[in-house]
């Protein structure tokens, strides 16, 4: 199998004072010379088809750049407007939506989840929205013995209630609250609860209450047949490490957990909207960053929809989807937000280091 080599590079700066601003655009591009170099180096080192990053600071435009190719076969360069599968960063968005409904009194975070999602069968001890948000609900994750049927599912689910059919009949993997068990299906259940509590479809709710207020202009559900401007082609790796087209998947079974499309600039806009109090109250924002514990008092390292860094005041989320990986980092005190995305799955290791390096660069300017 032939390896992909000599990947082209394209850079695009976006932001209120950058696009179409003549000398301002040239100056902004020059200011990105340093991060451009190490983003390009990392893309080549990791053998990624493309790598797109965005950086936001309070009172500044969003700086974004992209290197590599959005489509290897057509030779289409990636730009800051290229749209990627953002994987489990979708969980932070779903968590924000659930906290909004809790603020409105439409969801009780400590009630049995079937109160809002009747399609989920009641149990003697039911998971609650709070436990599901923190992966303490006892709902299983993907069954990797059924990798093709679940993670690589091509089946269309017409609703989130229908998507429950994948796991709702299975026993809990732990008593609710007892163990931290990362679960994408737990977030699918939260999406069902969101629909039941709000009366809107998941897509309608996000558009009106998250995407539009945050200025996420290209964020949307990943619906395969829809025409999505600037959608990147998705890739995976062969056994020898070379790139190949990813298999077709239909992410309708996991929209709230990992079925969204967005640009890194969209993710930065979302992070800034959280920091600026545009999406949830200060109390809810603080609650999302509060470490959750098991019933025995063990710290999980996870809040309500966010992973908690070893650095105080730093939160993040990432993981991969089929044909895409993304990462979102927020430094709460400084308000710095960094997002990364690439169009190949299972890229995880260097992301936190790169995000921190970009944040350090932004804060040192």
Secondary structure, DSSP 8 states (H G I E B T S, - for coil): -----S--------STTTTT-THHHHHHHHHTHHHHHHHHHHHHHHT-SEEEEEEE-TTS--EEEEEEEEETTTTEE--TT-BEE-GGGHHHHHHHHHHHHHHTTS--TTSBGGGT-TTS---SS--BHHHHHTT-S------GGGTTTTTT-----SSHHHHGGGTTTS--SS-TTT-----HHHHHHHHHHHHHHHSS-HHHHHIIIIIHHHT-TT-EE--TTS--TTB---EEE-TTS-EEE-----GGGSHHHH-EEE-HHHHHHHHHHHHTTSSS-HHHHHHHTS--B-TT--B-SB-SS-EE-SSTTEEEE--EETTEEEEEEEETTTTEEEEEEESBSS--TTHHHHHHHHHHHHHH-
